[in-house]
Every structure is written in C-alpha cells, then in structure tokens.
C-alpha cells in the first residue's frame, strides 16, 4: 500500500478454509484505509499526566530491567512491587474466572452452535522477552481463518506489523458481538493465572506480526503482556502502530501499581461502551 487514502469495495468469494467443502459465505465487504489518518492522540507524556498526574513526581531515572541498554524509567521497579503485581494478577484472575464461569459456558455453547470448529481459538503470541505462548480467546472467526490471512493482507488498513480490516469477512455474526464488548478476551484470565500474561501490560501481538517488528520495537517485549493496557483505554480506535508503541513504552517507563489500578478502572466503562472492533 502506497500510503494514499482510498475506499475500496470487494467481494471475498469462495475462500476455502481448513475443512473440505466449506467456504466463507459471499458477502460485500467495505475496506477503508484508516492508517493514513493523522492521529489526534496527544503526546504520551500528556496522556500519562491525565491518567495519573502523580506518575511524574519521582525524579530518579533507572532502567526498566536494571540494564543499561533499556529505556530509562522514572523510578526503580522493586522486586517486592513486582511480586505484589503477580499476586494481584493471580488473585483477581481467579476471582474473575469463578464469577464469570456461567457466562463463559454460555459463550462457549453459542460459539459451537453458530459455526463448526472449536469454541476456543489458540493463538501463538509473543510474551515477555519474546517467549512464545498460547493465548486463549473465544473463536470469533470461521474455523481455519488464519489460512486466509495472507490472501487478505493487501487489504490491511493498518501499517507496520498490525493486520486489521474493518469488516473482516472471516468474522462471524456472534464474533462481532463478542469483539464489540471484548467478551472474546475473557479466557485470557486463564493466561494470567498461568503466568503468561498480566492484567495490565502491552497487548501480546501474534508471532507473525512480531516477525515484522523493527529492531527498536522489541523493547515492548521486556515486560509481561496484558489483557488491557494504556493504548486500550486511551487510543483504542487509533490504527497507528506508532501510537501503540509510544503508549506501551511510556507505560513501561512509568509503571506502578497505582497506574495499573487506574488503567483497570478505566477499562470497565470502555468495555461496557462497546467500542471494540
């Protein structure tokens, strides 16, 4: 894509998935290139000042992991604070799974009834330090959708490593509803309980997207990925990978338990507003 804005309407017809004899139903899909829009998101520093004004009160500058080749932090990360974060992650995820299990069961049955295939989608993601792990989500696409990704990549509306098209023909009707209210992400509480993820942190990207990272982009892999993060509560509709990187790195630079709590509190109304894609 050359970077010029355009509107394109095409049909995705007869794309075969992994099950013989099954095809994605014909539908008209309008692809809009949102990647070239100028971002209206303010600078990361201003964003953090709005989210957590006290984040700037420390004048001490140290590295995120105690190494000279990492970006500077506003203050040191104590081992005890990291331990508290892990304990809170495990405790809150366990509580969430306990209270949400009836909803999880209903969604699982609904996914199975709507379309053939597993109700859980297992996606290979890049975790802390690039370690691969299986990220669990409710399936929102037709079974075998990953095999069609390369065929649709030319319609990608997001630049750099991201892959997203506004009206993806692989997404089911139920899948659109689940994505709208982020219900497809609920199984990731299990990822947090296992220790692969945290409640708050940079979102884990698919391994094939990470393969398109620039060298500097790998800095976001220095911490454990999260279910929600700064980008999700402030710039959720911004398609820019650059904005994502700036917010992720700013979060890592200023991380604290109070910042995590603030992001969690802001996540609830945003999820209920149904702005997911």
N, C-alpha and C positions, 0 to 999 in steps of 0.2 A: 504494500500500500504506500502511495507516494505522499501521504500527509494532507492531501486536499480533502475538504469535506464533500460528502456526496450522499445521496439517497439511492438505495438500490433495492429493488424488489425481485425476488427469485423464488422458484419452487424447488423444494428438495423432494425429489421423487424417486421411489424405488431403491433407496439406500438400504442394503441388506445388513442386518445385524448378525450376531453370532448364532442365532437359531435358524436352521434351514427353513426356507419357505415363509419366514416372517419379514415384513418390510415396515419401515416407518410410514405411517399414513401420509398421503399427499396433503399438503397444507400450504397456504401462502404465508410467506414469512417476510417481514419487512426488516431489513438490516440498516441500521443507521450508524454512521461512524461518529461516535461521541469522543473519540480520543483526541480530536483536534480542537475541541473547545478550550478556550482559555479558562484555567481553573480559577474559581472565585474564592478558594480556600485561603485564609490568612496564613501568615508565616507560622511555622511550628512553635516558635517562642511565644507568640501572641496567643496561640491556641492553648498552650500549657498554662499560661498566666490566667486564662479564663477558666480552665478546668480546675486548676489547683494553684492559686496565687502563691501559696507558701512554698512551692517547689523551688523557687529561686533563692530562698533565704540562706542556703549554705554557700559559702564562698570557696569551699575546698574542692579541689579538682583531682580526681583519680581515675584510673582506667576501670572499665566495666568488669574486667576479669583479672585485674592486677597485672596486666601485660602492657608493655609499652607500645605495642602495635595496634591497640584498640583505641576507639574514640574516647575522649575524656568524659568523665562523669562529674555531676555536680557534687556528689558525696560518695563515700565508700559504701559498698554493699557488705554488711556484716553477715557472717555465717549464721548467726542466730536469727537474723531477719529472714534470710533465705529459708531457714528451717521452719520458721513460723508460716511463711508463704506456702510451703509444701504441706504443712499440717492443715492449714485452712483450705487449701485446694482439695485435699482428700476428704476432709470432713464435710465441706459444702457439697461436693460432688456426690458423696454417699447419701446425704440428706435429699438432694435433688432426685437421685435415682429411686429412693424409697418412696417419695411422694408422687413422682411422675410415672411410676410403672404402669398404672392403668391407662394413662394417655399413650405411653409407649406401645402398649399392647394394641390399642385401638388403631394407631397409625400403622403398625406392622401388618395387621389384618387388612386394612384398607389398601395398602400398597400391593399386597398379594392379590387382592380381588380385582384391582384395576388393570394390572398388566402382568403377564408371566415373568418370572425371574425372582431372584432373592429380594427380600424386603430391606436388607442391609447392603449398602454399597461400601465396599472396602477399597479405599483409595490410598495408594502409596505416596506418602508425603515426606518432606524433608524436615526433620526435627532439629533439636539442639546440636550444634556442631556438624550439621549435615547428616546426622544419623537417620536412616530411613525407618519409618514405622507405618503401620496400617492405621489410617484414620477412618473412623466409622461414621457413616451418615445413613439416614433413610434414603433409599433409592428414589430419585426424582426424575430419572430419565428411563427410556426404554432399555431393556437389557442389551448389553453389547454396545452401548453408546460410545465408549472410548474408541472403538474401532472406526467410528465415523469422524473423529475429531480432526484428523489430517485433511479429510475431504472438505471440511467446513472452515479450515484455518484461514483461507483467503478472505472470509467474511468477518474476521476478527475485528471487533470495534475498539479493542484496547491495544495500545502499543507496548513495545518491550516484551517481557515474558508473559504478561497476562493473556488469557484467552477468554473472551466473553462476547456473546452476541445477544442482543436484546430479546429476541423472540426465538430462542433456540428450538428447532424442530424436534430435537430429541427429548425435550422435557414433556412429561405427561401433564394432564389437567390437574391431577392431585398434586403432582410435583410442584406446579406453580403456586398452589396454595401453601404447601409446606415451606417453600422458599420465601414466600411473602412474609410469613411470620417466624421465619428461622426455625421452624419445627424440625426440619431435616437435620439440624445440628444437635438435637438432644442426645443421640447416642455418644457424642463426644465427651459427655460426663464420665463415661467408662474409660476413655483415653486419659482423662485427668486422673481418675482413680488409679489407673495403672502406672502413672508417672510419665507417660509420653508427652502430655500437654499440661498446661496450666489453665486456670480460669481466665486469666488476663495475660496477653502477650501478643506478639506479631502472629497473624494468621499463618498456618502452615500451608505452603504452596505445593502443588503437585510436583513430583520429581522431574517430569519432563519440562515444566515451567522453570524450575531451578536450573536446569541444564542451559537455559538461555540467560542466566544471570551474567552481568558484568562482574569483574573481579571485586569491585567495591561493594556490590550488592550482597555478598556473602556475610557481611557484618551482621545482618539481621538474624543470622543463624547462630549467633553467640549465646542466645538465651532460648529458653523453652517456649515453643509456640503456644498460643492461647485460643480459647473459644471466642473471646471477644477482645477488642483492643482499642487503641486510641483512634485508629482510622475508622473503625466500625461505628463509633459514637459521634464522630465529627464530620467525616467526609465519605460516608457510606456510598453516596451516589457519584462521587468523583472517580472517573475511569482512569486517572493518571497513575501509572506505576511510580513516577517520581514523587507524587504526593504521598503514596503509601510508604515509600522508603523513608521520606523525611519524617513522617509521623512515627514510624516504627523506631527509627534511630533516636528520635527525640524522647520517646517513651523509655527506651533503654538507658539513655543518658540520665534521665531524671527519675528513674524508677524508685518507688517507695510503696509501702503497704497502703498509705493513705491515697496515693494515686490509683492503685488497683481498686480500692474500695470506691473511689469516686467514679471510675470507669464502669464498675459493676452496677452502681446505682443509676448511671445514665443509660446503661444498656436496656434496662427493663422498659421504660417508656418508648424507646426507639423500636424495640421488638414489637410491642403492642400496637405501634402506629402502622405496622405493615408496610414498611418501606423496602423490605428485602426484594432481591431480584433472583 
